[in-house]
Amino acid sequence: MLYIALLRGINVGGHTVKMERLRALFAELGFGNVRTYIQSGNVFFEAAEADRAALTQTIEQHLRAALGYAVPVCLRTVPEIEHLLALDPFKDRDVTPDMRLCIAFASKPIPRDLALPLWSPKRDMEIIQTTDYDAFVIWYILNGRPPASQGFPDKPLGGSVTTRFFHTTAKIVQAAQQG
């Protein structure tokens, strides 16, 4: 099965992992057809393992041992991300230059009782829709600056999330399909 691993923390906080190294780490786990896409922690690989929780745990443990710090991993398949893109809750929005459309990929199920839309305390992020494991988020550029997360959207979504711009997510799927 072809998986897309969306990683968090590969290029932040003084940690910079070159994509060549990241590919090697995934290959060490015996995965096939390992490829990366852009320098932001997107890894495509094939694995026979169908138990996503076990696969995620294996990857996270290996990355922690090799890199010396935790790297949260969100695994998705191409059809799952295609489904998210098709939902496109942004299509009826009047998008302005100070808005960034995003998908937040969660590692745990998102609480079903979130009252939406849900705004960050600084009103620079807005969760407008969720699925079981993903959220559609609008970032608002205020005074020329992108949002400062301060635990949002991680806390309301119930755990660690990694975010990709909506248009970049479409490119990630296209790149994964070209393998």
N, C-alpha and C positions, 0 to 999 in steps of 0.2 A: 504494500500500500504506500502511496506517495503522501508524505506528510510535509507540512510547512511548520517549522519551529520558529515562533516569534519570540525573541529573547529580549529581556530587559536588563539594562545595566552593563552592556558590553562596551559602550563608549561613553561612560559618564563617571564622574567622581574620580578622575585620575586613572581609570581603567580603560585602556585601549587595546582591544584584541584584534589583531589583523585577521582578515577573512581567511587567509591561507591557514593560519593556526586553528581557527574555528572549524574549518573543513576537516583538518587532520584530527581534531578531537572527536568529531562525529564519526569519522571513518574508523577510529580506534574502537568504537562500540560495535563495529561490524555492519554498519548501515551501508546500503548501496546507493550509487548515483548521488553522492553528496555534492551539493552546490550551494553557493551563497549568492545573495542579491543585495547590492549596495551595502555600504559600511554601517548598517544599523541593526545587525543581528537578525537577519532573515536567512534561515537555512532550509534547503529542500533536501529530503532524503527518502529512501525507500526502506521499509522495515516490515518484516513479517508479523511482528507483534501487534495484536489487535487490542490489547488491554492498554488503553491510553494512559491511565493513571500509573501503571507500572512502567510504561515507556517514559513518561515524564519524569518519574522519580529516578530512573536509571540515568537519564540525561543530566538532570540537576545534580545528582551525586557526583557524576563524572566531571562535570564542569567545576563544581566546588573543589574537588580534589586537585584538579589540574590548574585552576586559576587562583585558588586560595580565597575565594569569596563566593557568596551565593549568587546564582544567576537564575531568576525565575523564568520558567519556560511555559509557553502556551502553545499547544499543538492543535493544528487545524488541518483538514484535508482541503484540497482544491474545491470540491463540490460545496463544502461548508462555507468557504469564503465567497464563492460565486453566489450562494444563496443570500448571504449578507449584503453583497453589492446589489443584488436584484431588489432587496427590500427598499433600499434608498429612501429613507425618511427625509432626506434633505431636498428631494426633487421639487417640493412645493414651497420651499423657502426662498425668500429674496436674499440671496447671498451677496454680501458687500465685501469690499477689499479688506475690511478689518475682521473678517471671520475665517476660521479654518475648520473644515469639516473632517472629523476623525472617527475612527472605530477604536474603541478600547477593548482589548482582548483580555478576558479574565481567566485566571487559572482555576477558580472555583465557581460553582454556580452562583449566579447573581440573585440576591434576595428578590422575591416576587412582589414584595409589598412596598417597593419604592414608589413614592408619589412623584410622578413626572408631569411637567419638566422639573428637574432637580438642579438647582443652581449652586455653584461654589460660593463660599462666604464672600469672596471679593466680586462675585458676579462676572467672573471672567471665563467661566466654563459652565456649560449647560448640558446635562444629559437629557436627551429628548426621547429616546426609545431604547429598550433593552430586549435581548433574547435570553436564553438560558445562560449563556456564557459570554455575551458580547454586549457592548453598549455603543450607541451612536452619540457622539459628543460634539458640541460646537465650542471651539475656542474663540474668544473675543480678544482682539489685540487692543489693549488700552494704553493710551499715551505712547504708542509705538512699540510696546512690549508684549511678548506672548505671556500667557498665564503662568503663574507660579503655583505648582500643584499643592503644596502643603497638605498632602494626604488626600487630595481630591483628584481623580475619582476613586482611588483605591478603597478608602474607608467605606463610602456608601455602597460600593460594588462588592464588598465582602472579602477583599484580599488583594493580592498583587495583580496589577494589570500592566499591560504594555500597550502603547498607543501608536497607531499609524494613521497618516493622513488618508482620507478616503480615496483620493486619486492615486496615491502611492500603493494602496492595497490592491487596486485594479492592476497596476503594473507588476506587483508581486505575483499575482495569479498568472498573468501572461508569461512571466519569466519561468514560473514553475512548470507550466504546460509545455514549454519549449525544450524540456530536458529529454 
